[in-house]
Amino acid sequence: MSRYGMVIDLRSCVGCQACSAACALENQTPYWSNKWRTKVMDIQKGEYPSTGRYFVPTICMHCEEPACMTVCPSKATFKSDEGFVLVNYDTCLGCKACMAACPYGARYVYDKKDVAQEKEVYGEVSQHKKVHVDKCTLCQDRVSRGLEPACVATCPTLSRQFGDLDDPTSTVGKAVSSGLAKPLRPDLGTKPRVYYIY
């Protein structure tokens, strides 16, 4: 079975936010409340004239050892057979324990106002019908249909690559096995499946 993951190349990300827009449309994230499953941080380093500007896209890391899952009192956070870390919206209590446990700040509450606004925006096809904690799913539904995640498919600079981390012939497999791509905060022991090229 494939061990899906993502590699994000920070050297080519231009901070255009196309990934955030594609994700918002695909997954009905509450952009009206400035809540996103994927966002791009604009980081300035150093003092003028030797400043550096970096764009760092962030999403759920779909950890092999997810801290969010172990603290969920209703077991709403779970791992799929493919290893995607997901949330069962029907059983999520919205207690935010998972938000506190996630060291990557990858979750947010889809609150009552967001649910009401979504119904106005999307009508009968709205996906989020009750309060819950939401996060990136790596577009599991798209992947199951043989498609890439929306953020990957829309990236104009190909900064995001998705595939089987254990496949030595795939772009992501090569980047990870060579050591070129590295996880954020490996010291935390969560074993992220999202890697970055610096």
Summary of the structure (lengths in Angstrom):
residues: 198
radius of gyration: 16.9
end to end distance: 28.9
largest distance: 52.9
contacts: 595
relative contact order: 0.25
helix: 29%
strand: 22%
